[in-house]
Structures are given as structure tokens and as C-alpha cells.
Amino acid sequence: MEPTNELVYIVDDEANVGEALTTLLRANDKRVRIFTSGQDFIDFPRQDSCACLILDLKMPGLSGLEVQKLISAKTSIPVIFLTGRGDIPSTVRAMKGGAVDFSPSQLTRRRCSLRLIEH
């Protein structure tokens, strides 16, 4: 297989989630960069062409919704939200903010890989 330029950023405060997603994505020939906080992601000098963001909703410090709002003014990177503690108002805010998907953690691996393959 040819190497890909596609990069997936993962922002999740739970290391095991980031590691599981990384394994899955790399098995599908995606490059991955993991961040354990929203602030680390915001501070990282990124080039968002050919990139997508998998973002946890509820994290210490900046929440996923706050990260989405901060980056949306600067880039149009596709955002997929993952959460184990989502609610309808948060889902609505994420989708109105431009998220391409909002998945509860129980569906994370399968749904996330399918969404990334589509994009």
C-alpha cells in the first residue's frame, strides 16, 4: 500500500482511548497524532490540510466544544466527537458548530473508522 498524507488528530484525556484509536487508524494506513488535552492541541503548530480531528467532548481544562469553537475560526478541519457522557444539548451544539459526527463511546471504534474511510 502507498503511504498516505492523511493525518488524524486525536484529542482525548483518556490514554487508553487514544491508544485504541491509534492502533485502529494506523491499521488503516492513517497517520495519527495524539493529544491528551485540548490546550495541547490548540498550542501545537498544525497544518490542517488532509487532516481530521477526533475530539472528546468532556475533558479537564478546555472541553471539546471549546476546542471546536477556537479552531473553527481558523480552519475547516472535519471534527468527529466521541464521548461516553454526551447529552442532546451538547450534540446539538457540536453539530451546529460543524462536527461531521457525534458518537457515544460504545460505537467509537467501528463508527469512527467508517467515518474516516468516508472522508
SULSULUR-V579842 format. One record per residue. PHI is phi in radians with two decimals (* if undefined). PSI is psi in radians with two decimals (NA if undefined). BURIAL is + if it has 9 or more other C-alpha atoms within 8 Angstrom, else -. Layout:
BEGIN
((PHI;PSI;BURIAL) (PHI;PSI;BURIAL))
END
This chain:
BEGIN
((*;2.56;-) (-1.36;2.52;-) (-1.13;2.64;-) (-1.92;2.64;-) (-1.56;-0.13;-) (-1.19;2.29;-) (-2.14;2.35;+) (-2.01;2.12;+) (-1.58;2.36;+) (-2.08;2.20;+) (-2.13;1.88;+) (-2.69;2.32;+) (-1.35;-0.17;+) (-1.71;1.94;-) (-1.02;-0.66;-) (-1.14;-0.56;-) (-1.19;-0.82;-) (-1.06;-0.73;+) (-1.16;-0.74;-) (-1.13;-0.78;-) (-1.13;-0.69;+) (-1.06;-0.80;+) (-1.03;-0.82;-) (-1.09;-0.81;+) (-1.21;-0.72;+) (-1.15;-0.57;+) (-1.13;-0.38;-) (-1.81;0.46;-) (1.06;0.59;-) (-1.79;2.50;+) (-1.46;2.51;+) (-2.32;2.47;+) (-2.29;2.15;-) (-1.81;2.45;+) (-2.26;2.45;+) (-1.72;0.05;+) (-2.63;2.69;+) (-1.09;-0.67;+) (-1.13;-0.70;+) (-1.04;-0.71;+) (-1.15;-0.79;+) (-1.06;-0.70;+) (-1.34;-0.32;-) (-1.30;2.28;-) (-1.29;1.89;-) (-1.91;2.73;-) (-2.12;1.93;-) (-1.57;0.09;-) (-1.22;2.44;-) (1.03;0.66;-) (-2.29;2.81;+) (-2.54;2.78;+) (-2.15;2.20;+) (-1.80;2.10;+) (-2.23;2.22;+) (-1.29;2.48;+) (-1.28;-0.92;+) (-1.97;1.95;-) (-2.36;2.73;+) (-1.10;2.64;-) (1.33;-2.25;-) (-1.24;2.24;+) (-1.35;2.91;+) (-1.03;-0.68;+) (-1.12;-0.64;+) (-1.18;-0.72;-) (-1.08;-0.79;+) (-0.99;-0.79;+) (-1.12;-0.73;+) (-1.15;-0.70;+) (-1.44;-0.43;+) (-1.14;-0.41;+) (-1.31;-0.33;-) (-1.96;-0.34;-) (-2.68;2.85;-) (-2.00;0.61;-) (-1.06;2.32;+) (-1.14;2.39;+) (-2.09;2.28;+) (-2.03;2.09;+) (-1.58;2.43;+) (-2.18;2.42;+) (-2.76;2.60;+) (-1.72;-0.13;-) (-2.35;0.84;-) (-1.47;2.79;+) (-2.45;2.96;-) (-1.10;-0.80;-) (-1.04;-0.70;-) (-1.15;-0.70;+) (-1.06;-0.79;+) (-1.09;-0.80;-) (-1.07;-0.74;+) (-1.11;-0.79;+) (-1.21;-0.68;+) (-1.15;-0.47;-) (-1.39;-0.07;+) (1.90;0.09;-) (-1.04;2.48;+) (-1.55;-0.28;-) (-2.82;2.74;+) (-2.47;1.90;+) (-2.13;2.30;+) (-1.17;2.63;+) (-1.03;-0.44;-) (-1.09;-0.44;-) (-1.77;0.06;+) (-0.88;-1.09;+) (-1.06;-0.95;-) (-1.15;-0.86;-) (-1.15;-0.69;+) (-1.12;-0.79;+) (-1.13;-0.66;+) (-1.15;-0.74;-) (-1.13;-0.67;+) (-1.22;-0.64;-) (-1.15;-0.64;-) (-1.14;-0.58;-) (-1.70;NA;-))
END
